[in-house]
Amino acid sequence: MAAISLGNSTLKPLGDRVFIKVNASQEQTAGGIILPDAAKEKPQVGEITAVGPGRIDDNGNRQSMDVSVGDKVLYSKYAGTEIKMGDEEYILLAEKDILATVA
């Protein structure tokens, strides 16, 4: 997974890609042990902030996306491209790498 740092840019995903704001990782364990940055596991849950127009199938028709802006989703652990904008972390990935929506 490549990491890209961008200034104050605006990103619009293409095709079946989605742009997800990564939730903050857990600062301490259930037992109260504070975790250092190196020991924190990256979260796999985030909120969709932008959605591409959808994939074009073999017949040239655009297929609509199953997710929309504002959905909280669970995504594959090693999928996508990490992007840092300011202090916020985002991930850009294909819709097929989204495993589930979180209610």
BELKACOR-V928852 format. One record per residue. RES is the residue in three letters. PSI is psi in whole degrees, -180 to 180 (999 if undefined). OMEGA is omega in whole degrees, 0 to 359 (999 if undefined). D_FIRST is the distance of its C-alpha to the first C-alpha in Angstrom with 2 decimals. Layout:
res=RES psi=PSI omega=OMEGA d_first=D_FIRST
res=RES psi=PSI omega=OMEGA d_first=D_FIRST
//
This chain:
res=MET psi=122 omega=180 d_first=0.00
res=ALA psi=147 omega=177 d_first=3.80
res=ALA psi=132 omega=181 d_first=6.62
res=ILE psi=135 omega=177 d_first=9.84
res=SER psi=126 omega=181 d_first=13.23
res=LEU psi=150 omega=176 d_first=16.02
res=GLY psi=-137 omega=179 d_first=19.67
res=ASN psi=64 omega=181 d_first=21.83
res=SER psi=163 omega=174 d_first=20.61
res=THR psi=128 omega=180 d_first=20.95
res=LEU psi=137 omega=176 d_first=18.24
res=LYS psi=116 omega=181 d_first=19.39
res=PRO psi=148 omega=178 d_first=17.12
res=LEU psi=156 omega=176 d_first=18.43
res=GLY psi=-130 omega=182 d_first=19.42
res=ASP psi=31 omega=180 d_first=18.15
res=ARG psi=152 omega=175 d_first=15.23
res=VAL psi=151 omega=180 d_first=15.51
res=PHE psi=118 omega=187 d_first=14.69
res=ILE psi=132 omega=173 d_first=14.66
res=LYS psi=121 omega=184 d_first=15.86
res=VAL psi=133 omega=175 d_first=14.48
res=ASN psi=151 omega=180 d_first=17.52
res=ALA psi=143 omega=178 d_first=18.37
res=SER psi=159 omega=184 d_first=17.80
res=GLN psi=131 omega=182 d_first=21.05
res=GLU psi=-28 omega=180 d_first=23.10
res=GLN psi=161 omega=181 d_first=25.43
res=THR psi=172 omega=178 d_first=26.20
res=ALA psi=-29 omega=179 d_first=28.95
res=GLY psi=-3 omega=176 d_first=31.31
res=GLY psi=5 omega=180 d_first=30.83
res=ILE psi=127 omega=180 d_first=28.85
res=ILE psi=129 omega=184 d_first=26.77
res=LEU psi=134 omega=173 d_first=23.24
res=PRO psi=163 omega=183 d_first=21.90
res=ASP psi=-38 omega=183 d_first=18.49
res=ALA psi=-26 omega=183 d_first=17.19
res=ALA psi=-9 omega=181 d_first=18.50
res=LYS psi=134 omega=177 d_first=17.24
res=GLU psi=136 omega=181 d_first=15.09
res=LYS psi=135 omega=179 d_first=12.58
res=PRO psi=155 omega=178 d_first=14.43
res=GLN psi=15 omega=181 d_first=13.74
res=VAL psi=139 omega=178 d_first=16.45
res=GLY psi=176 omega=180 d_first=16.68
res=GLU psi=133 omega=181 d_first=19.04
res=ILE psi=126 omega=180 d_first=18.67
res=THR psi=-21 omega=177 d_first=19.72
res=ALA psi=147 omega=182 d_first=19.66
res=VAL psi=137 omega=176 d_first=19.91
res=GLY psi=173 omega=183 d_first=20.11
res=PRO psi=-16 omega=180 d_first=23.44
res=GLY psi=162 omega=182 d_first=22.50
res=ARG psi=148 omega=175 d_first=22.04
res=ILE psi=125 omega=182 d_first=24.94
res=ASP psi=-177 omega=183 d_first=26.42
res=ASP psi=-24 omega=181 d_first=28.33
res=ASN psi=0 omega=180 d_first=31.50
res=GLY psi=8 omega=178 d_first=30.10
res=ASN psi=141 omega=179 d_first=30.22
res=ARG psi=128 omega=178 d_first=27.57
res=GLN psi=134 omega=181 d_first=26.51
res=SER psi=156 omega=181 d_first=26.30
res=MET psi=148 omega=178 d_first=23.36
res=ASP psi=-15 omega=181 d_first=23.95
res=VAL psi=162 omega=179 d_first=22.46
res=SER psi=170 omega=180 d_first=23.62
res=VAL psi=135 omega=180 d_first=23.13
res=GLY psi=-16 omega=178 d_first=23.90
res=ASP psi=139 omega=172 d_first=22.88
res=LYS psi=130 omega=187 d_first=21.21
res=VAL psi=157 omega=173 d_first=18.74
res=LEU psi=127 omega=184 d_first=17.00
res=TYR psi=164 omega=181 d_first=13.62
res=SER psi=145 omega=187 d_first=11.67
res=LYS psi=-43 omega=185 d_first=10.00
res=TYR psi=24 omega=183 d_first=6.67
res=ALA psi=156 omega=170 d_first=6.88
res=GLY psi=-176 omega=180 d_first=6.28
res=THR psi=125 omega=179 d_first=5.34
res=GLU psi=136 omega=180 d_first=6.73
res=ILE psi=133 omega=178 d_first=10.09
res=LYS psi=123 omega=177 d_first=12.97
res=MET psi=108 omega=184 d_first=16.44
res=GLY psi=-128 omega=178 d_first=19.24
res=ASP psi=-5 omega=184 d_first=19.05
res=GLU psi=145 omega=176 d_first=17.17
res=GLU psi=136 omega=180 d_first=13.54
res=TYR psi=166 omega=174 d_first=12.35
res=ILE psi=136 omega=178 d_first=9.70
res=LEU psi=120 omega=182 d_first=10.28
res=LEU psi=165 omega=179 d_first=10.36
res=ALA psi=151 omega=180 d_first=13.06
res=GLU psi=-32 omega=181 d_first=16.15
res=LYS psi=-19 omega=179 d_first=16.05
res=ASP psi=-4 omega=175 d_first=13.13
res=ILE psi=125 omega=184 d_first=15.60
res=LEU psi=-37 omega=184 d_first=17.69
res=ALA psi=160 omega=170 d_first=20.56
res=THR psi=147 omega=182 d_first=22.18
res=VAL psi=125 omega=181 d_first=23.45
res=ALA psi=999 omega=999 d_first=27.10
//
